[in-house]
Amino acid sequence: MTDTVAAMKTLIQEINQHNHNYYTLDKPTISDKEWDALYDKLVAMEKETGVTLPSSPTQRVGGEILKGFEPHRHLSRLWSLDKAQNAEDLQAWHTRVLKLIADYNSKNPEQPLPDPSYVVELKFDGLTLNLTYERGQLVQASTRGTGTVGEGILAQIKTIKSIPLEIPYDQGTIEVQGEGMMFLSVLEAYNRTAAEPLKNARNAAAGALRNLNPKVTAERKLNAFFYNVGYSDNIQFTNHAEMLQFLRDNHFKVSDRTRFFATMEEVSAELERIAEERHSFDFLIDGSVVKLTDMRTREVLGYTEKFPRWAVAYKFEAEEATTILQSVSWEVGRTGKITPLARVEAVDLAGVTVQNCTLNNIGDIERKNLKHALGSLVYIRRSNDVIPEILGKVTEENDGGEIVYPTHCPSCGSELEMRGAHLFCNNRLGCSPQLVGRIAHFASRDAMDIETFSEMTASQLHQELDVRDPADLYNLQFEDLVKLERFGEKKARNLLDALEKSKSRDLASFLYALGIPNSGKTTTKVLADHYRSLAKLMEATPEELITLPDVGGIVADSIYTFFHDPVMVSSIERMLAAGVNPVAEEPAIVQASPDNPFFGKTIVLTGTLSTMGRDECAKKLEALGAKITGSVSKKTDIVIAGESAGSKLTKAQELGIRIIDDEQELLQLLGEA
């Protein structure tokens, strides 16, 4: 047994080193297949011995759903940062620093502080993490909380593959601080397969890390950057660069966008560069952080009641504002989820007049101290062109009107059920917004692509012709349609023609149109390509489904449950009886010519192509043996950029990736010029 455990330790070290190379350094040294073989070998050894070591990568997936978060008292306080909103504020901070150093040196001429030097770091917009290691082992992880006490989230943190479970430094206890986040490319990929897309990366990360089911955290594929050793009982650093090197040496992910400067003029120029580049990063930032580098100087300058005197956060130009929270309504989605929508007093924010703001769920309202906030001043923020979010109350007093949580569906009156962080209406067959939402989704462009159809059309057909299910669409009669308001003979005929045309949509589109929970376009295409038959898919077991790419346990269960729901089965049977015939597309014939410039290349499409749609272009490239992905990384070979290409093009330029932005050149390479 001893020899086997020793072999397991060696294997774990090997796998963890490969994880570090892949997730932290972005420099993989083995193929995915080779990594899988090592991992499977470890799983077999753990099963054989009944022993699972704390640093084993098999501990990252997440186990049982937790009952709650245990409070964790930090070994050293996590401080907030004073803020500089503009160049004047920054200069004022610097003037105070110089005065404090000068005052100290005048009193201590024998041991003066050195001339100040500075480090500029990105101010990540995620969730602050505090990790505790004892003798090299990760033993606790927590949120920032009050700065003194946070919430223990060790099970969730273990799912982040760039965070080491074991580090080389094993001489005592340390706490390291960083920021947990969801990269924007990961968010984009997640939303392509999600039944309920996430609104922004910050909330996606915070919600995942505070989810009591670690498997949900794992599905978000979070990442983390680290920038500080907040506590150590056995190690000290002379400067910030030395501390960052310690973090790197111990396999923590450290941002490569950290710069050191000797003067404030250089610092100011760097802050301007970061502001210009902020939207090119694959993660959210909301400013920069300026710190003095010398640790002894930091110790001498010390802290105010709230902030370190030796650091300041330089915030970007306001994308935040204050306004009055006027009301909260509760909206019903097609899946039955009840979402609060806030109405605020109109305010200009980042060039847009804002009146509606998102409130994700009841937990979001509680966390942001908004339960008693009606009529009160609140902070709002707009980022990434999504609907603005409310950040919290301006004051901490409960001096506003109460937001009353619904107990019954605002549409149909059914009693609501709390599932996870969200309220749901379970009356899926009698709740109008759910029915209308499902019908509109079924007819949408990426689904059955029924021309002339809209959500307004779905609502009208539901209210006036009692259309309650997508299958009902195929029973519509010309005589009934022409009687409707805003429906003349031409519109009625066009709709019936579009419905007839939709009967021959491909299998992937049909599966996406059905609205299978937790399954987006990418997943339904995987299902169509693999099974190539609706009947075979409907017979698939969860054990079969989970073996497919992009299909995890939750998704597999959702697919299986959906196709064994009598209501869904009846709906599908009615559509098939009406002539709907979803057939899998023929697989692309790969033209593996040595002269083909796209064969074996990883390609990203961005912007608008005028000569063909992006979907059409992607199919042509796949037929030539290319792999199409949605995000730009160092592994990308080519970016094809049409009009209005945004951050993906910028990132490709920074990484030196080949860019094709001339459609005539693209057509020539495709052999179509």
C-alpha positions in Angstrom: 0.0 0.0 0.0 2.8 2.4 0.9 4.4 2.0 -2.5 1.1 2.6 -4.2 0.4 5.8 -2.3 3.9 7.0 -3.1 3.2 6.3 -6.8 -0.1 8.2 -6.5 1.8 11.2 -5.0 4.2 11.2 -8.0 1.4 10.9 -10.4 -0.5 13.7 -8.8 2.6 15.9 -8.9 2.9 15.1 -12.7 -0.8 15.9 -13.4 -0.7 19.1 -11.3 2.4 20.3 -13.2 0.6 19.7 -16.5 -2.5 21.6 -15.1 -0.2 24.5 -14.1 1.4 24.6 -17.6 -2.1 24.5 -19.2 -4.3 26.7 -17.0 -1.8 29.1 -15.5 1.0 29.4 -18.0 -1.1 28.7 -21.1 1.7 26.5 -22.3 0.5 22.9 -22.5 3.2 20.2 -22.7 1.0 17.1 -23.4 -2.1 16.4 -25.5 -5.6 16.2 -24.0 -5.6 12.5 -24.7 -2.3 12.0 -22.8 -3.7 14.0 -19.9 -6.9 12.0 -19.8 -4.8 8.8 -19.6 -2.9 10.1 -16.6 -6.1 11.2 -14.9 -7.9 7.9 -15.6 -4.9 6.0 -14.1 -5.1 8.1 -10.9 -8.8 7.5 -10.6 -8.2 3.7 -10.9 -5.5 3.9 -8.2 -7.7 5.8 -5.9 -10.5 3.3 -6.4 -8.2 0.4 -5.8 -6.6 1.8 -2.6 -9.6 3.6 -1.2 -7.2 6.6 -0.6 -7.7 10.1 -2.1 -5.0 12.5 -1.2 -5.9 16.2 -0.5 -4.0 17.5 -3.5 -5.6 15.1 -6.0 -7.1 16.7 -9.1 -10.1 14.4 -8.7 -11.1 16.7 -5.8 -11.8 19.6 -8.2 -15.2 18.5 -9.6 -17.3 19.2 -6.5 -19.2 16.7 -4.4 -22.4 17.0 -2.4 -24.5 20.2 -2.3 -23.5 22.2 0.7 -26.0 23.2 3.4 -24.6 26.7 3.9 -21.4 28.8 4.1 -19.4 28.7 7.3 -17.9 32.0 8.4 -14.1 32.3 8.1 -12.0 34.8 10.1 -9.0 35.9 8.1 -5.6 35.6 9.7 -4.9 39.2 8.4 -7.3 41.9 7.5 -8.3 42.4 3.9 -8.2 46.1 3.3 -10.2 48.2 0.9 -8.5 50.8 -1.3 -8.9 54.5 -1.4 -10.1 55.7 -4.8 -8.7 58.3 -7.2 -11.3 59.4 -9.7 -9.1 61.6 -11.8 -5.5 62.9 -12.2 -6.0 65.5 -9.4 -7.0 62.8 -6.9 -4.0 60.7 -7.9 -1.7 63.7 -7.5 -3.2 64.4 -4.0 -2.5 60.9 -3.0 1.1 61.1 -4.2 1.6 64.4 -2.4 0.5 62.8 0.9 2.8 59.9 0.3 5.8 62.1 -0.3 5.0 64.2 2.8 4.8 61.0 5.0 8.1 59.7 3.7 9.8 63.1 4.1 8.4 63.4 7.7 9.7 60.0 8.6 13.1 60.6 7.0 13.6 63.9 8.9 13.1 62.0 12.2 15.1 58.9 11.2 18.1 60.2 9.2 20.1 57.0 10.1 17.6 54.7 8.4 15.8 56.7 5.8 13.1 55.3 3.5 14.2 55.0 -0.1 12.9 57.2 -2.8 9.4 55.9 -3.8 9.0 53.6 -6.7 5.7 52.3 -8.0 3.9 49.2 -9.4 0.7 49.5 -11.5 -1.6 46.5 -11.6 -5.0 45.9 -13.2 -8.0 46.3 -10.9 -9.9 43.2 -11.7 -13.7 43.3 -11.6 -14.5 39.9 -10.0 -14.8 38.5 -6.5 -12.0 38.9 -4.0 -10.6 35.5 -2.8 -8.5 34.7 0.2 -6.8 31.3 0.2 -5.1 29.7 3.3 -2.3 27.2 2.9 -0.8 25.2 5.7 2.5 23.4 5.1 1.9 23.7 1.4 -1.7 22.4 1.4 -4.8 24.4 0.5 -6.9 24.2 3.7 -9.4 27.1 3.4 -10.7 29.6 0.9 -13.1 32.5 1.6 -14.7 35.6 0.2 -13.6 39.0 1.4 -16.8 39.5 3.5 -16.3 42.4 6.0 -12.5 42.3 5.5 -12.2 40.5 8.9 -14.7 37.6 8.4 -15.7 36.1 5.1 -17.6 33.0 3.9 -15.8 29.7 3.5 -15.9 28.6 -0.1 -13.2 25.9 -0.2 -15.3 23.4 -2.2 -16.1 26.0 -4.8 -12.5 27.2 -5.1 -11.2 23.7 -5.7 -13.1 23.6 -9.0 -10.9 26.4 -10.4 -8.1 24.6 -12.2 -5.6 27.5 -12.2 -5.6 27.5 -8.4 -3.1 25.0 -6.9 -4.3 22.6 -4.3 -0.7 22.1 -3.1 2.3 24.5 -3.4 6.1 24.0 -3.1 6.3 26.4 -0.1 5.7 24.1 2.9 7.4 26.0 5.8 4.3 27.5 7.5 1.0 29.1 7.0 0.2 31.8 4.4 -2.8 33.6 3.1 -2.8 34.8 -0.5 -5.3 37.2 -2.1 -6.6 37.4 -5.6 -9.6 37.9 -7.8 -12.0 35.1 -9.0 -13.5 35.8 -12.4 -15.1 34.4 -15.5 -13.1 35.2 -18.7 -15.2 36.9 -21.4 -14.5 34.2 -24.0 -15.6 31.5 -21.5 -18.8 33.5 -20.8 -19.4 33.7 -24.5 -18.9 30.0 -24.9 -21.1 29.2 -21.9 -23.9 31.3 -23.2 -23.9 29.5 -26.6 -25.0 26.3 -24.9 -27.0 27.7 -21.9 -30.8 27.7 -21.7 -30.5 30.7 -19.4 -27.6 32.9 -20.7 -25.6 34.8 -18.0 -25.8 38.5 -18.2 -22.3 39.5 -17.4 -19.0 38.0 -16.3 -18.8 39.5 -12.8 -22.2 38.3 -11.7 -21.5 34.9 -13.3 -18.3 34.5 -11.2 -19.8 35.8 -8.0 -22.9 33.7 -8.4 -20.8 30.6 -9.1 -18.5 31.1 -6.1 -21.5 31.6 -3.8 -23.4 28.7 -5.1 -24.0 25.9 -2.6 -23.6 23.3 -5.4 -19.9 23.2 -6.3 -20.8 21.4 -9.6 -22.4 24.6 -10.8 -19.2 26.4 -10.0 -17.2 23.9 -12.0 -19.4 24.3 -15.0 -18.6 28.1 -15.1 -14.9 27.3 -15.7 -13.7 30.2 -13.6 -10.2 31.5 -13.4 -8.2 33.7 -10.9 -5.3 36.1 -10.7 -3.3 36.5 -7.5 -1.4 39.6 -6.4 -0.8 39.6 -2.7 0.5 37.6 0.3 -1.6 39.0 3.1 -0.3 36.8 5.9 2.7 34.7 6.6 4.1 33.3 9.8 7.5 32.5 8.3 8.4 34.5 5.3 8.9 38.2 4.5 9.5 40.2 1.3 11.6 43.3 0.7 9.6 44.6 -2.3 6.5 43.9 -4.4 8.4 42.2 -7.2 9.9 39.7 -4.8 6.4 38.9 -3.5 5.0 38.4 -7.1 7.9 36.1 -7.9 7.1 34.0 -4.8 3.5 33.7 -6.1 4.7 32.6 -9.5 7.2 30.1 -8.0 4.3 28.6 -6.1 2.2 28.1 -9.2 -0.3 31.0 -8.7 -1.6 32.8 -11.8 -0.1 36.3 -11.8 -1.1 38.9 -14.4 1.6 39.6 -16.9 0.1 43.2 -17.2 2.0 44.3 -14.1 4.5 47.1 -14.6 7.1 48.8 -12.4 8.0 52.6 -12.6 10.3 55.1 -11.0 8.3 58.2 -11.5 4.6 59.3 -11.3 4.9 60.7 -14.8 5.5 57.1 -16.0 2.7 55.9 -13.8 0.2 58.4 -15.3 1.2 57.3 -18.8 0.6 53.7 -17.9 -2.8 54.5 -16.5 -3.8 56.1 -19.8 -2.6 53.1 -21.7 -4.6 50.7 -19.6 -7.7 52.8 -20.0 -7.3 52.7 -23.8 -6.7 48.9 -23.8 -9.3 47.9 -21.2 -11.8 46.5 -23.7 -9.2 44.3 -25.4 -8.7 42.2 -22.3 -10.4 38.8 -22.0 -11.7 39.8 -18.5 -13.4 42.7 -16.9 -11.4 45.4 -15.1 -12.8 48.6 -13.6 -9.5 50.5 -13.1 -5.9 50.2 -12.1 -4.1 50.0 -8.7 -1.0 52.0 -7.9 1.2 50.8 -5.0 4.5 51.7 -3.5 6.9 48.7 -4.1 9.1 48.9 -1.0 7.7 46.8 1.9 9.4 48.7 4.6 7.9 51.9 3.3 4.5 50.3 3.3 5.0 49.2 7.0 6.0 52.8 8.0 3.1 54.5 6.2 0.6 52.0 7.6 -3.1 52.3 7.3 -6.1 54.7 8.0 -9.2 53.1 9.6 -10.2 51.8 6.1 -7.3 52.0 3.6 -3.6 51.4 3.3 -1.8 54.8 2.8 0.7 53.2 0.3 -1.9 52.2 -2.4 -4.7 53.8 -4.3 -7.3 52.5 -6.9 -7.5 54.6 -10.0 -11.0 54.2 -11.3 -12.0 54.5 -14.9 -14.3 57.3 -16.1 -17.7 56.8 -14.6 -19.8 54.0 -15.9 -21.6 54.2 -12.6 -24.2 56.6 -11.4 -26.7 57.2 -8.6 -30.4 57.4 -9.1 -33.7 56.6 -7.3 -35.1 53.1 -7.2 -38.8 53.6 -8.1 -40.3 50.1 -8.3 -39.6 46.4 -8.9 -41.7 44.2 -11.2 -41.5 40.4 -11.6 -41.1 39.1 -15.1 -42.0 35.5 -16.1 -39.6 33.8 -18.7 -40.3 30.9 -21.0 -38.7 28.4 -18.5 -40.9 29.7 -15.7 -38.1 31.6 -14.0 -39.3 34.7 -12.2 -36.8 37.6 -12.6 -37.1 41.0 -10.8 -36.8 44.1 -13.0 -36.1 47.4 -11.4 -37.4 50.7 -12.7 -35.2 53.7 -11.7 -35.5 57.4 -12.2 -34.1 58.2 -15.7 -30.3 58.9 -15.6 -27.6 59.4 -18.2 -24.9 56.7 -18.0 -22.1 56.2 -20.4 -24.0 58.0 -23.1 -27.3 56.2 -22.6 -30.5 57.1 -20.8 -31.2 54.4 -18.3 -34.6 53.6 -16.8 -34.6 49.8 -16.3 -32.0 47.8 -14.4 -31.4 44.1 -13.7 -31.8 42.5 -10.3 -30.9 38.8 -10.8 -32.8 37.2 -8.0 -33.9 37.4 -4.4 -30.4 36.6 -3.2 -29.0 39.5 -5.3 -31.5 41.8 -3.6 -30.5 40.6 -0.1 -26.8 40.8 -0.8 -27.0 44.3 -2.0 -29.1 45.5 0.9 -32.0 46.5 -1.3 -34.8 44.8 0.5 -35.9 48.2 1.9 -34.7 50.4 -0.9 -37.8 51.6 -2.8 -37.6 55.4 -3.1 -33.9 55.3 -2.0 -30.7 56.4 -3.8 -28.9 53.4 -5.4 -25.7 52.9 -7.3 -26.1 51.5 -10.9 -23.4 50.4 -13.4 -23.5 49.8 -17.1 -20.8 47.5 -18.6 -20.4 45.5 -21.8 -23.5 47.0 -23.4 -25.8 44.9 -21.3 -28.8 46.1 -19.3 -27.4 48.1 -16.3 -27.3 46.5 -12.9 -28.0 47.9 -9.4 -24.9 47.6 -7.3 -26.4 48.6 -3.9 -27.8 51.4 -1.8 -25.9 54.6 -1.3 -26.6 54.5 2.4 -26.8 51.4 4.7 -30.0 52.5 6.5 -33.2 50.5 5.8 -35.0 53.7 5.2 -36.9 52.9 2.0 -40.0 51.1 1.0 -39.9 47.3 1.1 -39.5 45.1 -2.0 -42.1 42.5 -1.5 -41.2 39.1 -2.9 -44.0 37.3 -4.8 -45.4 34.0 -3.4 -47.6 33.4 -6.5 -46.9 33.9 -10.2 -47.7 37.5 -11.3 -49.2 36.1 -14.5 -51.2 32.9 -13.7 -51.4 33.1 -9.9 -49.8 29.7 -9.3 -47.7 29.2 -6.2 -44.1 29.8 -6.8 -41.2 27.4 -5.9 -37.7 28.4 -4.9 -35.1 26.4 -6.9 -31.5 27.4 -6.1 -31.3 31.2 -6.2 -34.5 31.7 -8.4 -38.2 31.6 -8.0 -40.1 29.4 -10.6 -43.7 29.1 -11.7 -44.4 25.4 -12.3 -47.6 26.0 -14.3 -45.9 25.4 -17.6 -49.1 24.4 -19.4 -51.2 27.3 -18.2 -49.0 30.3 -17.7 -49.2 32.6 -20.7 -45.8 34.2 -20.6 -44.2 30.7 -20.6 -46.3 29.5 -23.4 -45.7 32.6 -25.5 -42.0 32.5 -24.8 -41.7 28.9 -25.9 -43.6 29.5 -29.1 -41.5 32.6 -29.9 -38.3 30.7 -29.2 -39.5 27.8 -31.4 -40.1 30.2 -34.3 -36.9 32.3 -33.9 -34.2 32.5 -36.6 -31.7 30.2 -34.9 -34.5 27.6 -34.3 -37.2 26.9 -36.9 -36.6 30.3 -38.6 -40.3 30.9 -39.3 -40.3 34.2 -41.3 -42.7 37.0 -40.4 -43.0 35.6 -36.9 -42.3 37.7 -33.7 -43.1 37.5 -30.0 -46.0 39.8 -30.7 -47.3 37.3 -33.2 -46.9 34.5 -30.7 -48.8 36.5 -28.1 -51.6 37.3 -30.5 -52.0 33.7 -31.7 -52.0 32.5 -28.1 -54.7 35.0 -26.9 -57.0 34.9 -29.9 -56.5 31.4 -31.4 -55.5 29.5 -28.2 -52.1 28.5 -29.6 -50.5 26.9 -26.5 -47.8 24.7 -27.9 -45.4 24.9 -30.9 -47.3 21.9 -32.4 -50.5 24.1 -32.5 -48.8 26.3 -35.1 -49.1 23.6 -37.7 -52.8 23.3 -37.2 -53.5 27.0 -38.1 -56.0 27.6 -40.9 -56.1 30.5 -43.4 -59.8 31.2 -42.4 -58.8 31.7 -38.8 -55.8 33.9 -39.5 -57.4 36.4 -41.8 -59.9 37.3 -39.1 -57.2 38.5 -36.8 -56.4 42.2 -36.3 -53.4 43.3 -38.4 -53.7 40.0 -40.4 -54.7 40.5 -44.0 -54.8 37.8 -46.7 -51.1 38.4 -47.6 -49.8 38.1 -44.1 -51.9 35.0 -43.4 -50.6 33.3 -46.5 -47.0 34.3 -45.8 -47.2 32.8 -42.3 -48.7 29.5 -43.6 -46.0 29.4 -46.3 -43.3 30.0 -43.7 -44.7 27.3 -41.4 -44.7 24.8 -44.3 -41.1 25.7 -45.2 -40.1 25.2 -41.6 -41.1 21.6 -41.7 -37.9 20.7 -43.5 -35.5 22.3 -41.0 -32.5 20.3 -40.1 -32.3 18.2 -36.9 -30.0 20.6 -35.0 -32.3 23.5 -35.5 -35.4 21.5 -34.5 -33.7 20.3 -31.3 -32.7 23.9 -30.4 -36.3 25.0 -31.2 -37.6 22.5 -28.6 -35.9 24.5 -25.9 -34.4 21.5 -24.0 -33.3 22.9 -20.6 -29.6 23.6 -20.3 -29.0 23.0 -24.0 -28.0 25.7 -26.4 -27.0 25.7 -30.1 -23.7 24.1 -29.6 -25.1 21.2 -27.6 -28.0 20.6 -30.0 -25.6 20.5 -32.9 -23.5 17.9 -31.1 -26.6 15.8 -30.4 -27.7 16.0 -34.1 -24.3 15.2 -35.5 -23.9 12.2 -33.2 -27.3 10.6 -33.3 -28.4 11.8 -36.7 -32.0 10.7 -35.8 -34.6 12.1 -33.5 -35.8 8.7 -32.6 -32.4 7.5 -31.6 -31.8 10.6 -29.5 -35.1 10.2 -27.7 -34.0 6.7 -26.7 -30.6 7.8 -25.4 -29.7 7.2 -21.7 -27.9 9.7 -19.5 -24.8 7.3 -19.5 -24.6 7.6 -23.3 -25.2 11.3 -23.4 -22.6 12.2 -20.9 -19.9 10.7 -23.2 -20.5 13.5 -25.8 -18.5 16.7 -26.0 -20.1 19.7 -24.1 -22.5 17.3 -22.3 -22.0 17.1 -18.6 -24.1 15.3 -15.9 -26.7 18.1 -15.5 -27.1 18.5 -19.2 -27.4 14.8 -19.8 -30.1 14.5 -17.1 -32.0 17.5 -18.6 -32.0 15.9 -22.1 -33.1 12.5 -20.8 -35.9 14.0 -18.6 -37.1 16.2 -21.5 -37.6 13.3 -23.9 -39.3 11.3 -21.2 -41.8 14.0 -20.4 -45.2 12.9 -21.7 -46.2 16.5 -22.6 -43.0 17.0 -24.6 -43.3 13.6 -26.3 -47.0 14.4 -27.3 -45.9 17.8 -28.7 -43.2 16.2 -30.8 -45.5 13.4 -32.0 -48.1 16.0 -33.1 -45.4 18.0 -35.0 -44.2 14.9 -36.8 -47.8 13.9 -37.7 -48.2 17.4 -39.2 -45.3 16.8 -41.5 -42.3 18.2 -39.6 -39.4 16.1 -40.8 -36.1 17.1 -39.0 -33.2 15.4 -40.8 -29.6 15.6 -39.8 -27.4 17.6 -42.2 -24.9 15.5 -44.2 -21.5 15.7 -42.5 -19.1 18.1 -44.3 -16.8 16.3 -46.7 -13.3 17.5 -45.6 -11.2 18.4 -48.6 -7.8 17.6 -47.2 -5.8 19.1 -50.0 -2.2 20.1 -49.1 -2.9 23.4 -50.9 -5.9 24.2 -48.7 -4.8 27.1 -46.4 -7.5 26.4 -43.8 -7.0 22.6 -43.3 -6.3 21.9 -39.6 -6.5 25.6 -38.6 -8.3 27.0 -35.6 -10.4 29.9 -36.9 -12.5 32.6 -35.2 -15.2 34.6 -37.2 -16.1 38.1 -36.0 -18.0 41.0 -37.4 -20.4 41.1 -40.4 -19.6 39.4 -43.7 -21.3 41.1 -46.6 -20.9 38.3 -49.2 -22.1 35.5 -47.0 -23.4 34.9 -43.5 -21.0 33.8 -40.7 -22.8 30.5 -40.4 -22.4 29.8 -44.1 -18.8 30.8 -44.0 -18.2 28.5 -41.0 -19.7 25.5 -42.8 -17.4 26.2 -45.8 -14.4 26.4 -43.6 -15.3 23.2 -41.7 -15.7 21.4 -45.0 -12.1 22.4 -45.7 -11.0 20.8 -42.4 -10.9 24.0 -40.2 -12.0 24.1 -36.6 -14.3 27.0 -35.8 -14.2 28.5 -32.2 -15.9 31.4 -30.6 -13.0 33.1 -28.7 -9.5 34.3 -29.6 -6.5 32.8 -27.8 -2.9 31.9 -28.4 -4.2 28.7 -30.0 -6.1 30.6 -32.7 -4.5 30.4 -36.1 -6.7 32.8 -38.1 -9.3 35.5 -37.4 -11.7 36.4 -40.2 -12.9 39.9 -39.5 -15.9 41.5 -41.2 -17.4 44.9 -40.6 -17.9 46.1 -37.0 -15.4 43.6 -35.7 -14.8 44.4 -32.0 -12.7 43.1 -29.1 -11.8 39.8 -30.9 -10.1 41.7 -33.7 -8.2 43.8 -31.1 -7.0 40.8 -29.2 -5.9 39.1 -32.4 -3.9 42.1 -33.3 -2.2 42.1 -29.9 -1.4 38.4 -30.1 0.0 38.7 -33.6 -2.6 36.3 -35.1 -3.1 36.2 -38.8 -6.1 38.4 -39.7 -8.2 38.2 -42.9 -10.3 41.4 -43.1 -10.6 41.6 -46.9 -13.6 39.5 -48.2 -12.2 39.3 -51.7 -9.1 37.7 -50.2 -11.3 35.3 -48.2 -13.2 34.3 -51.4 -10.0 33.7 -53.2 -8.7 31.4 -50.4 -12.1 29.6 -50.5 -11.7 29.2 -54.2 -14.8 31.2 -55.0 -13.4 34.5 -56.3 
